[in-house]
Each structure stands twice: as C-alpha cells, then as structure tokens.
Amino acid sequence: MREPASEPSTRRGTDLPELLRGLDPHLREGVYVFATVPAGTVLDVAPVATMVEDEGTTVVVAEADARRLGLTAEYRCAWITLRVASSLAAVGMLARVTAALARRGISVNPVAGFHHDHLFVPHERAADAMAALDELRAGSRRIVVGDHEIDDDPTRIDRDVVWRYLSTEAYWGRWRTRADVEFHLDEAFLLLGVYHRGSGEMVGFARGTGDGLSFGYLADVFVLDSARGAGLGKALVEAVVRTDPRIRWVLFTADAHGMYRRYGFAEPDATAMVRPPDAPTGVNPPADVQGPATGP
C-alpha cells in the first residue's frame, strides 16, 4: 500500500473509542479494481496495494490502468482511507467498521497500511459507505434505561454470558454447541447488549440476523434474572425495531406474544409460510419434477 512519505509515527492509537471518534474517512477519487498477475510480473504502473499469494500476485490498480494493461479484473470499487493514526496492534476497529458496512449490505475489502487502514467498497455504494462511517464516528448507539444502558457495539458483547445463558437457561436452541453460538454471533448484523452502568456487567442480549436491509430475524432475546423487573426486555425490543424502519422483523416465541405485540409484531397473514427443520421432503412431487441431479 503506497503512503505519503513521512517518519514512522510513535503516537498511533490503540484505544477503540478514540479510534472510532477519529476515523476521519477520506474518499479518494477514481475507480479501482482487483486483478491477479503471475509472480514476478513487473507492471509499468505502481499498484495502490499488492499481496503476494501462492497462486500469483494480487494487485489493486486504477480501472483505467487495468484496461490499458489488458488485465482481467473484478470488483469495481472505491478507495476510502481511514485517516485516523491507528496502531497495527489495535484491536476491534476494523471489526466495528466492517460490521457497520455489513448492516447496510455493503461488501468491503480492507487493507492495512503502516499508518492507516484502507477500505475498498463497491464504487456505486461509496456514498452509502461514507455515511455509515460517519455514523460510526458519532459513536455507538447507547440507550440509557435507569441503572443500565443498551449498546449496539458488537465488540462489547460478553460472549461467555451469552453462551452460559443459551446453554443452561434458555428454553430454545439448547442443541447448539459453543461453536454454533459463536457462528451466530459472528454472522449477525445486529448485536445488542444490556449493561449495568456501574459495573459494566452484561445482563441482557438480543441478536438480529438476516440481510440487515429489508429482512431481520430477531433471536436469543434474554435478560438475566438478576436484572429483570426494570423494563429492560421491553427496551431491548424497542431498540431492535428502531434499528432501521425498512426491516421486516420476524421472531418465534413460546410465551411473550403480548410483549412483542406492543412493538408491532403480529401473527403472519396468508402470504407467510414457515418450513420447520423436521418437515418431510419430496412429499408427492409433481410428475414432471425429477430428483436431485447427480454427477460423476
């Protein structure tokens, strides 16, 4: 990754809240693409990023240069530089950045430079990406509820608390292993935690999975016994439905229908269907439907 020549900084930060406040995203001019060339290939243009791989050398170059050189390229993208001086040892910043972009359905290929991190996002989504980053700079969404607060910072989630509750107390999903739960946490577009404002202890949780744009499945909502009675469950659900007005939320519950109805949830109409995991397959298929294709 090419950087302006300068002396190595000794003041690059590692404090996550400070890094997020100082992200300072800068959208560079131009359109860029990813291409691969045989190892050892010398191009007559300096790539903006290079990665040596077993299969060849990946380069990121301006689209015009790729065309001129006859390179087979893909991922037409915009280049955003995060001008915050972040340490290579900083933990969590890129996780927050990629999560913020994922919530808007924006793919991203990050590249770390010595001084800064750089993001390559679909060119047509550049403005949306900048808006997401500006929103992230403003801070995580925190809602104060008495002695507690709800925070949508995914890096703050206490995964041990989530696992302990889901594996020992929840009436649902007890078949999941720790690896399953970790997968669900990693792929979620929304993770809300409820924290005691004094101790910082996490006492509640909710997870949203789906495309993060038009469809969301609300799952694993809980408040620990020690924190119940303070309206935290209701506040959690309200925080979920306020995430994005475009999202159609779906959930399953055995005993909390009344609470969820307060926030707009209702029994599905005739357009909705649900297929349970134990439903039979291949029941009386039409005569013109063949079985699964097989190959050599």
Order of alpha helices (4+ residues) and beta strands (2+ residues): alpha-beta-beta-beta-beta-alpha-beta-alpha-beta-beta-alpha-beta-beta-alpha-alpha-beta-beta-beta-alpha-beta-alpha
